[in-house]
Amino acid sequence: MYALENPRIGQVVISRMGHDRGRVYLIAAVLGRDFVLVTDGKLRPLDKLKTKRVKHVKYAGESEEIAKSIKDGKITDAAVRKTLKAFACADGKEL
């Protein structure tokens, strides 16, 4: 799957375009059909989210517990990093 068709909070995505190509992110918010706000907990913490076009990210997985934490407002950058590390290690990439 190349383009992300139904972006949702809590999905793990990989950047396909831009200087951050290949970086793993977590969707923190959805801005309409075309844009999402993403975080990696390190270079892009929760207080400095990055705007990405939906067509410039590809789906890598999903975390229901992180999605619930984001919606409740009880998430930390450390929890984001831990979640992304688990997905990156399963994919064979290193953060």
Backbone as XML, in Angstrom:
<?xml version="1.0"?>
<chain id="A" units="angstrom">
  <residue number="1" name="MET">
    <atom name="N" x="0.852" y="-1.173" z="0.000"/>
    <atom name="CA" x="0.000" y="0.000" z="0.000"/>
    <atom name="C" x="0.897" y="1.234" z="0.000"/>
  </residue>
  <residue number="2" name="TYR">
    <atom name="N" x="0.720" y="2.108" z="-0.980"/>
    <atom name="CA" x="1.550" y="3.296" z="-1.066"/>
    <atom name="C" x="0.912" y="4.495" z="-0.389"/>
  </residue>
  <residue number="3" name="ALA">
    <atom name="N" x="-0.251" y="4.901" z="-0.816"/>
    <atom name="CA" x="-0.900" y="6.056" z="-0.220"/>
    <atom name="C" x="-1.759" y="5.610" z="0.960"/>
  </residue>
  <residue number="4" name="LEU">
    <atom name="N" x="-1.765" y="6.406" z="1.977"/>
    <atom name="CA" x="-2.572" y="6.136" z="3.165"/>
    <atom name="C" x="-3.995" y="6.587" z="2.871"/>
  </residue>
  <residue number="5" name="GLU">
    <atom name="N" x="-4.939" y="5.655" z="2.808"/>
    <atom name="CA" x="-6.297" y="5.980" z="2.379"/>
    <atom name="C" x="-7.161" y="6.549" z="3.502"/>
  </residue>
  <residue number="6" name="ASN">
    <atom name="N" x="-7.111" y="5.964" z="4.674"/>
    <atom name="CA" x="-7.940" y="6.412" z="5.795"/>
    <atom name="C" x="-7.053" y="6.683" z="7.001"/>
  </residue>
  <residue number="7" name="PRO">
    <atom name="N" x="-6.420" y="7.851" z="7.064"/>
    <atom name="CA" x="-5.540" y="8.120" z="8.202"/>
    <atom name="C" x="-6.329" y="8.234" z="9.501"/>
  </residue>
  <residue number="8" name="ARG">
    <atom name="N" x="-5.769" y="7.640" z="10.556"/>
    <atom name="CA" x="-6.389" y="7.700" z="11.884"/>
    <atom name="C" x="-5.322" y="7.963" z="12.927"/>
  </residue>
  <residue number="9" name="ILE">
    <atom name="N" x="-5.723" y="8.571" z="13.999"/>
    <atom name="CA" x="-4.821" y="8.813" z="15.122"/>
    <atom name="C" x="-4.328" y="7.476" z="15.645"/>
  </residue>
  <residue number="10" name="GLY">
    <atom name="N" x="-3.028" y="7.383" z="15.893"/>
    <atom name="CA" x="-2.443" y="6.167" z="16.427"/>
    <atom name="C" x="-1.802" y="5.274" z="15.387"/>
  </residue>
  <residue number="11" name="GLN">
    <atom name="N" x="-1.942" y="5.617" z="14.107"/>
    <atom name="CA" x="-1.304" y="4.814" z="13.060"/>
    <atom name="C" x="0.177" y="5.151" z="12.979"/>
  </residue>
  <residue number="12" name="VAL">
    <atom name="N" x="0.978" y="4.150" z="12.743"/>
    <atom name="CA" x="2.407" y="4.335" z="12.531"/>
    <atom name="C" x="2.619" y="4.407" z="11.030"/>
  </residue>
  <residue number="13" name="VAL">
    <atom name="N" x="3.349" y="5.444" z="10.600"/>
    <atom name="CA" x="3.579" y="5.658" z="9.172"/>
    <atom name="C" x="5.062" y="5.892" z="8.914"/>
  </residue>
  <residue number="14" name="ILE">
    <atom name="N" x="5.445" y="5.706" z="7.662"/>
    <atom name="CA" x="6.813" y="5.967" z="7.232"/>
    <atom name="C" x="6.759" y="7.057" z="6.179"/>
  </residue>
  <residue number="15" name="SER">
    <atom name="N" x="7.605" y="8.063" z="6.328"/>
    <atom name="CA" x="7.665" y="9.158" z="5.376"/>
    <atom name="C" x="8.214" y="8.659" z="4.047"/>
  </residue>
  <residue number="16" name="ARG">
    <atom name="N" x="7.530" y="9.010" z="2.953"/>
    <atom name="CA" x="7.963" y="8.606" z="1.619"/>
    <atom name="C" x="8.644" y="9.722" z="0.861"/>
  </residue>
  <residue number="17" name="MET">
    <atom name="N" x="8.430" y="10.964" z="1.264"/>
    <atom name="CA" x="8.964" y="12.116" z="0.543"/>
    <atom name="C" x="9.566" y="13.124" z="1.514"/>
  </residue>
  <residue number="18" name="GLY">
    <atom name="N" x="10.476" y="13.939" z="1.007"/>
    <atom name="CA" x="11.052" y="15.012" z="1.793"/>
    <atom name="C" x="12.394" y="14.624" z="2.384"/>
  </residue>
  <residue number="19" name="HIS">
    <atom name="N" x="12.979" y="15.553" z="3.121"/>
    <atom name="CA" x="14.294" y="15.302" z="3.718"/>
    <atom name="C" x="14.235" y="14.259" z="4.822"/>
  </residue>
  <residue number="20" name="ASP">
    <atom name="N" x="13.043" y="13.966" z="5.308"/>
    <atom name="CA" x="12.860" y="12.973" z="6.369"/>
    <atom name="C" x="12.433" y="11.612" z="5.810"/>
  </residue>
  <residue number="21" name="ARG">
    <atom name="N" x="12.665" y="11.374" z="4.539"/>
    <atom name="CA" x="12.257" y="10.132" z="3.882"/>
    <atom name="C" x="12.787" y="8.912" z="4.646"/>
  </residue>
  <residue number="22" name="GLY">
    <atom name="N" x="11.895" y="7.961" z="4.903"/>
    <atom name="CA" x="12.263" y="6.748" z="5.612"/>
    <atom name="C" x="12.089" y="6.823" z="7.122"/>
  </residue>
  <residue number="23" name="ARG">
    <atom name="N" x="11.818" y="8.007" z="7.655"/>
    <atom name="CA" x="11.642" y="8.167" z="9.097"/>
    <atom name="C" x="10.270" y="7.648" z="9.524"/>
  </residue>
  <residue number="24" name="VAL">
    <atom name="N" x="10.223" y="7.007" z="10.675"/>
    <atom name="CA" x="8.991" y="6.428" z="11.208"/>
    <atom name="C" x="8.323" y="7.454" z="12.121"/>
  </residue>
  <residue number="25" name="TYR">
    <atom name="N" x="7.022" y="7.658" z="11.911"/>
    <atom name="CA" x="6.244" y="8.622" z="12.689"/>
    <atom name="C" x="4.968" y="7.980" z="13.211"/>
  </residue>
  <residue number="26" name="LEU">
    <atom name="N" x="4.351" y="8.672" z="14.165"/>
    <atom name="CA" x="3.051" y="8.301" z="14.700"/>
    <atom name="C" x="2.090" y="9.434" z="14.380"/>
  </residue>
  <residue number="27" name="ILE">
    <atom name="N" x="0.915" y="9.123" z="13.860"/>
    <atom name="CA" x="-0.076" y="10.156" z="13.563"/>
    <atom name="C" x="-0.702" y="10.620" z="14.865"/>
  </residue>
  <residue number="28" name="ALA">
    <atom name="N" x="-0.571" y="11.928" z="15.133"/>
    <atom name="CA" x="-1.118" y="12.509" z="16.355"/>
    <atom name="C" x="-2.441" y="13.228" z="16.101"/>
  </residue>
  <residue number="29" name="ALA">
    <atom name="N" x="-2.669" y="13.666" z="14.853"/>
    <atom name="CA" x="-3.913" y="14.353" z="14.504"/>
    <atom name="C" x="-4.129" y="14.252" z="12.999"/>
  </residue>
  <residue number="30" name="VAL">
    <atom name="N" x="-5.393" y="14.329" z="12.601"/>
    <atom name="CA" x="-5.753" y="14.288" z="11.182"/>
    <atom name="C" x="-6.381" y="15.628" z="10.836"/>
  </residue>
  <residue number="31" name="LEU">
    <atom name="N" x="-5.842" y="16.276" z="9.808"/>
    <atom name="CA" x="-6.352" y="17.572" z="9.363"/>
    <atom name="C" x="-7.046" y="17.405" z="8.014"/>
  </residue>
  <residue number="32" name="GLY">
    <atom name="N" x="-8.293" y="17.040" z="8.038"/>
    <atom name="CA" x="-9.037" y="16.846" z="6.798"/>
    <atom name="C" x="-8.590" y="15.596" z="6.057"/>
  </residue>
  <residue number="33" name="ARG">
    <atom name="N" x="-8.779" y="15.612" z="4.725"/>
    <atom name="CA" x="-8.424" y="14.452" z="3.911"/>
    <atom name="C" x="-6.967" y="14.426" z="3.506"/>
  </residue>
  <residue number="34" name="ASP">
    <atom name="N" x="-6.334" y="15.594" z="3.438"/>
    <atom name="CA" x="-5.029" y="15.681" z="2.800"/>
    <atom name="C" x="-3.824" y="15.786" z="3.728"/>
  </residue>
  <residue number="35" name="PHE">
    <atom name="N" x="-4.014" y="16.145" z="4.987"/>
    <atom name="CA" x="-2.884" y="16.379" z="5.872"/>
    <atom name="C" x="-3.035" y="15.657" z="7.212"/>
  </residue>
  <residue number="36" name="VAL">
    <atom name="N" x="-1.894" y="15.274" z="7.782"/>
    <atom name="CA" x="-1.842" y="14.709" z="9.131"/>
    <atom name="C" x="-0.727" y="15.404" z="9.903"/>
  </residue>
  <residue number="37" name="LEU">
    <atom name="N" x="-0.839" y="15.397" z="11.219"/>
    <atom name="CA" x="0.220" y="15.879" z="12.087"/>
    <atom name="C" x="0.903" y="14.660" z="12.681"/>
  </residue>
  <residue number="38" name="VAL">
    <atom name="N" x="2.231" y="14.598" z="12.560"/>
    <atom name="CA" x="2.961" y="13.421" z="13.004"/>
    <atom name="C" x="4.022" y="13.799" z="14.040"/>
  </residue>
  <residue number="39" name="THR">
    <atom name="N" x="4.402" y="12.801" z="14.826"/>
    <atom name="CA" x="5.427" y="12.964" z="15.848"/>
    <atom name="C" x="6.320" y="11.728" z="15.862"/>
  </residue>
  <residue number="40" name="ASP">
    <atom name="N" x="7.564" y="11.940" z="16.277"/>
    <atom name="CA" x="8.439" y="10.788" z="16.495"/>
    <atom name="C" x="8.957" y="10.771" z="17.929"/>
  </residue>
  <residue number="41" name="GLY">
    <atom name="N" x="8.570" y="11.774" z="18.720"/>
    <atom name="CA" x="8.955" y="11.815" z="20.126"/>
    <atom name="C" x="10.370" y="12.297" z="20.365"/>
  </residue>
  <residue number="42" name="LYS">
    <atom name="N" x="11.134" y="12.528" z="19.312"/>
    <atom name="CA" x="12.528" y="12.939" z="19.462"/>
    <atom name="C" x="12.778" y="14.243" z="18.708"/>
  </residue>
  <residue number="43" name="LEU">
    <atom name="N" x="12.947" y="14.155" z="17.395"/>
    <atom name="CA" x="13.151" y="15.357" z="16.591"/>
    <atom name="C" x="11.860" y="16.146" z="16.429"/>
  </residue>
  <residue number="44" name="ARG">
    <atom name="N" x="10.750" y="15.442" z="16.446"/>
    <atom name="CA" x="9.429" y="16.060" z="16.366"/>
    <atom name="C" x="8.608" y="15.648" z="17.581"/>
  </residue>
  <residue number="45" name="PRO">
    <atom name="N" x="8.830" y="16.337" z="18.720"/>
    <atom name="CA" x="8.074" y="15.997" z="19.934"/>
    <atom name="C" x="6.606" y="16.414" z="19.811"/>
  </residue>
  <residue number="46" name="LEU">
    <atom name="N" x="5.814" y="16.060" z="20.793"/>
    <atom name="CA" x="4.381" y="16.342" z="20.769"/>
    <atom name="C" x="4.058" y="17.830" z="20.764"/>
  </residue>
  <residue number="47" name="ASP">
    <atom name="N" x="4.952" y="18.665" z="21.267"/>
    <atom name="CA" x="4.690" y="20.103" z="21.254"/>
    <atom name="C" x="5.192" y="20.785" z="19.981"/>
  </residue>
  <residue number="48" name="LYS">
    <atom name="N" x="5.747" y="20.006" z="19.047"/>
    <atom name="CA" x="6.260" y="20.541" z="17.781"/>
    <atom name="C" x="5.959" y="19.540" z="16.660"/>
  </residue>
  <residue number="49" name="LEU">
    <atom name="N" x="4.674" y="19.300" z="16.408"/>
    <atom name="CA" x="4.255" y="18.304" z="15.433"/>
    <atom name="C" x="4.602" y="18.727" z="14.009"/>
  </residue>
  <residue number="50" name="LYS">
    <atom name="N" x="4.837" y="17.753" z="13.157"/>
    <atom name="CA" x="5.161" y="18.001" z="11.751"/>
    <atom name="C" x="3.925" y="17.742" z="10.900"/>
  </residue>
  <residue number="51" name="THR">
    <atom name="N" x="3.652" y="18.647" z="9.976"/>
    <atom name="CA" x="2.556" y="18.472" z="9.040"/>
    <atom name="C" x="3.059" y="17.715" z="7.821"/>
  </residue>
  <residue number="52" name="LYS">
    <atom name="N" x="2.377" y="16.634" z="7.476"/>
    <atom name="CA" x="2.736" y="15.840" z="6.291"/>
    <atom name="C" x="1.489" y="15.639" z="5.437"/>
  </residue>
  <residue number="53" name="ARG">
    <atom name="N" x="1.693" y="15.620" z="4.139"/>
    <atom name="CA" x="0.601" y="15.259" z="3.230"/>
    <atom name="C" x="0.355" y="13.757" z="3.362"/>
  </residue>
  <residue number="54" name="VAL">
    <atom name="N" x="-0.899" y="13.378" z="3.299"/>
    <atom name="CA" x="-1.271" y="11.971" z="3.418"/>
    <atom name="C" x="-0.619" y="11.154" z="2.309"/>
  </residue>
  <residue number="55" name="LYS">
    <atom name="N" x="-0.515" y="11.709" z="1.120"/>
    <atom name="CA" x="0.064" y="10.954" z="0.009"/>
    <atom name="C" x="1.575" y="10.785" z="0.144"/>
  </residue>
  <residue number="56" name="HIS">
    <atom name="N" x="2.197" y="11.467" z="1.113"/>
    <atom name="CA" x="3.639" y="11.367" z="1.309"/>
    <atom name="C" x="4.038" y="10.439" z="2.446"/>
  </residue>
  <residue number="57" name="VAL">
    <atom name="N" x="3.067" y="9.686" z="2.983"/>
    <atom name="CA" x="3.370" y="8.706" z="4.027"/>
    <atom name="C" x="2.753" y="7.371" z="3.638"/>
  </residue>
  <residue number="58" name="LYS">
    <atom name="N" x="3.358" y="6.292" z="4.130"/>
    <atom name="CA" x="2.769" y="4.974" z="3.898"/>
    <atom name="C" x="2.542" y="4.287" z="5.240"/>
  </residue>
  <residue number="59" name="TYR">
    <atom name="N" x="1.528" y="3.465" z="5.269"/>
    <atom name="CA" x="1.096" y="2.760" z="6.478"/>
    <atom name="C" x="2.138" y="1.736" z="6.900"/>
  </residue>
  <residue number="60" name="ALA">
    <atom name="N" x="2.417" y="1.696" z="8.212"/>
    <atom name="CA" x="3.364" y="0.714" z="8.738"/>
    <atom name="C" x="2.768" y="-0.115" z="9.873"/>
  </residue>
  <residue number="61" name="GLY">
    <atom name="N" x="1.679" y="0.330" z="10.451"/>
    <atom name="CA" x="1.066" y="-0.404" z="11.551"/>
    <atom name="C" x="0.145" y="0.494" z="12.343"/>
  </residue>
  <residue number="62" name="GLU">
    <atom name="N" x="-0.328" y="-0.028" z="13.460"/>
    <atom name="CA" x="-1.266" y="0.724" z="14.275"/>
    <atom name="C" x="-1.151" y="0.307" z="15.732"/>
  </residue>
  <residue number="63" name="SER">
    <atom name="N" x="-1.351" y="1.257" z="16.626"/>
    <atom name="CA" x="-1.314" y="0.988" z="18.050"/>
    <atom name="C" x="-2.579" y="1.553" z="18.689"/>
  </residue>
  <residue number="64" name="GLU">
    <atom name="N" x="-3.481" y="0.669" z="19.077"/>
    <atom name="CA" x="-4.750" y="1.093" z="19.674"/>
    <atom name="C" x="-4.542" y="1.782" z="21.023"/>
  </residue>
  <residue number="65" name="GLU">
    <atom name="N" x="-3.613" y="1.269" z="21.828"/>
    <atom name="CA" x="-3.408" y="1.872" z="23.157"/>
    <atom name="C" x="-2.835" y="3.278" z="23.046"/>
  </residue>
  <residue number="66" name="ILE">
    <atom name="N" x="-1.950" y="3.514" z="22.078"/>
    <atom name="CA" x="-1.407" y="4.858" z="21.872"/>
    <atom name="C" x="-2.489" y="5.784" z="21.340"/>
  </residue>
  <residue number="67" name="ALA">
    <atom name="N" x="-3.338" y="5.292" z="20.446"/>
    <atom name="CA" x="-4.442" y="6.095" z="19.917"/>
    <atom name="C" x="-5.355" y="6.552" z="21.054"/>
  </residue>
  <residue number="68" name="LYS">
    <atom name="N" x="-5.655" y="5.644" z="21.974"/>
    <atom name="CA" x="-6.506" y="5.996" z="23.122"/>
    <atom name="C" x="-5.813" y="7.020" z="24.010"/>
  </residue>
  <residue number="69" name="SER">
    <atom name="N" x="-4.513" y="6.853" z="24.217"/>
    <atom name="CA" x="-3.757" y="7.798" z="25.044"/>
    <atom name="C" x="-3.707" y="9.184" z="24.420"/>
  </residue>
  <residue number="70" name="ILE">
    <atom name="N" x="-3.560" y="9.249" z="23.103"/>
    <atom name="CA" x="-3.534" y="10.544" z="22.417"/>
    <atom name="C" x="-4.885" y="11.230" z="22.551"/>
  </residue>
  <residue number="71" name="LYS">
    <atom name="N" x="-5.958" y="10.479" z="22.333"/>
    <atom name="CA" x="-7.297" y="11.052" z="22.436"/>
    <atom name="C" x="-7.603" y="11.532" z="23.843"/>
  </residue>
  <residue number="72" name="ASP">
    <atom name="N" x="-7.076" y="10.827" z="24.851"/>
    <atom name="CA" x="-7.284" y="11.221" z="26.241"/>
    <atom name="C" x="-6.339" y="12.333" z="26.678"/>
  </residue>
  <residue number="73" name="GLY">
    <atom name="N" x="-5.321" y="12.608" z="25.878"/>
    <atom name="CA" x="-4.348" y="13.649" z="26.210"/>
    <atom name="C" x="-3.320" y="13.190" z="27.229"/>
  </residue>
  <residue number="74" name="LYS">
    <atom name="N" x="-3.167" y="11.886" z="27.397"/>
    <atom name="CA" x="-2.245" y="11.332" z="28.392"/>
    <atom name="C" x="-1.121" y="10.570" z="27.713"/>
  </residue>
  <residue number="75" name="ILE">
    <atom name="N" x="-0.386" y="11.261" z="26.861"/>
    <atom name="CA" x="0.713" y="10.616" z="26.141"/>
    <atom name="C" x="1.981" y="11.426" z="26.351"/>
  </residue>
  <residue number="76" name="THR">
    <atom name="N" x="3.091" y="10.738" z="26.366"/>
    <atom name="CA" x="4.384" y="11.406" z="26.514"/>
    <atom name="C" x="5.263" y="11.087" z="25.308"/>
  </residue>
  <residue number="77" name="ASP">
    <atom name="N" x="6.283" y="11.893" z="25.121"/>
    <atom name="CA" x="7.237" y="11.637" z="24.044"/>
    <atom name="C" x="7.941" y="10.299" z="24.241"/>
  </residue>
  <residue number="78" name="ALA">
    <atom name="N" x="8.189" y="9.924" z="25.488"/>
    <atom name="CA" x="8.842" y="8.649" z="25.777"/>
    <atom name="C" x="7.971" y="7.469" z="25.316"/>
  </residue>
  <residue number="79" name="ALA">
    <atom name="N" x="6.661" y="7.572" z="25.527"/>
    <atom name="CA" x="5.748" y="6.508" z="25.091"/>
    <atom name="C" x="5.714" y="6.416" z="23.564"/>
  </residue>
  <residue number="80" name="VAL">
    <atom name="N" x="5.782" y="7.563" z="22.898"/>
    <atom name="CA" x="5.819" y="7.577" z="21.431"/>
    <atom name="C" x="7.086" y="6.896" z="20.935"/>
  </residue>
  <residue number="81" name="ARG">
    <atom name="N" x="8.229" y="7.251" z="21.518"/>
    <atom name="CA" x="9.507" y="6.646" z="21.112"/>
    <atom name="C" x="9.498" y="5.134" z="21.328"/>
  </residue>
  <residue number="82" name="LYS">
    <atom name="N" x="8.956" y="4.703" z="22.449"/>
    <atom name="CA" x="8.902" y="3.271" z="22.764"/>
    <atom name="C" x="8.037" y="2.527" z="21.744"/>
  </residue>
  <residue number="83" name="THR">
    <atom name="N" x="6.897" y="3.087" z="21.390"/>
    <atom name="CA" x="6.013" y="2.467" z="20.405"/>
    <atom name="C" x="6.674" y="2.403" z="19.037"/>
  </residue>
  <residue number="84" name="LEU">
    <atom name="N" x="7.283" y="3.499" z="18.614"/>
    <atom name="CA" x="7.917" y="3.539" z="17.296"/>
    <atom name="C" x="9.125" y="2.617" z="17.222"/>
  </residue>
  <residue number="85" name="LYS">
    <atom name="N" x="9.833" y="2.489" z="18.334"/>
    <atom name="CA" x="10.989" y="1.591" z="18.358"/>
    <atom name="C" x="10.546" y="0.148" z="18.148"/>
  </residue>
  <residue number="86" name="ALA">
    <atom name="N" x="9.428" y="-0.223" z="18.744"/>
    <atom name="CA" x="8.905" y="-1.581" z="18.574"/>
    <atom name="C" x="8.533" y="-1.842" z="17.116"/>
  </residue>
  <residue number="87" name="PHE">
    <atom name="N" x="7.916" y="-0.863" z="16.452"/>
    <atom name="CA" x="7.552" y="-1.030" z="15.045"/>
    <atom name="C" x="8.785" y="-1.031" z="14.160"/>
  </residue>
  <residue number="88" name="ALA">
    <atom name="N" x="9.759" y="-0.179" z="14.447"/>
    <atom name="CA" x="10.958" y="-0.098" z="13.624"/>
    <atom name="C" x="11.782" y="-1.376" z="13.750"/>
  </residue>
  <residue number="89" name="CYS">
    <atom name="N" x="11.877" y="-1.919" z="14.950"/>
    <atom name="CA" x="12.643" y="-3.145" z="15.155"/>
    <atom name="C" x="11.986" y="-4.324" z="14.450"/>
  </residue>
  <residue number="90" name="ALA">
    <atom name="N" x="10.660" y="-4.343" z="14.451"/>
    <atom name="CA" x="9.945" y="-5.420" z="13.763"/>
    <atom name="C" x="10.122" y="-5.320" z="12.253"/>
  </residue>
  <residue number="91" name="ASP">
    <atom name="N" x="10.336" y="-4.091" z="11.771"/>
    <atom name="CA" x="10.504" y="-3.859" z="10.340"/>
    <atom name="C" x="11.963" y="-3.999" z="9.907"/>
  </residue>
  <residue number="92" name="GLY">
    <atom name="N" x="12.861" y="-4.130" z="10.878"/>
    <atom name="CA" x="14.269" y="-4.292" z="10.546"/>
    <atom name="C" x="15.037" y="-2.994" z="10.432"/>
  </residue>
  <residue number="93" name="LYS">
    <atom name="N" x="14.409" y="-1.877" z="10.775"/>
    <atom name="CA" x="15.076" y="-0.585" z="10.720"/>
    <atom name="C" x="15.480" y="-0.163" z="12.121"/>
  </residue>
  <residue number="94" name="GLU">
    <atom name="N" x="16.446" y="0.718" z="12.189"/>
    <atom name="CA" x="16.877" y="1.229" z="13.483"/>
    <atom name="C" x="16.548" y="2.704" z="13.572"/>
  </residue>
  <residue number="95" name="LEU">
    <atom name="N" x="16.021" y="3.125" z="14.703"/>
    <atom name="CA" x="15.686" y="4.545" z="14.894"/>
    <atom name="C" x="16.904" y="5.350" z="15.271"/>
  </residue>
</chain>
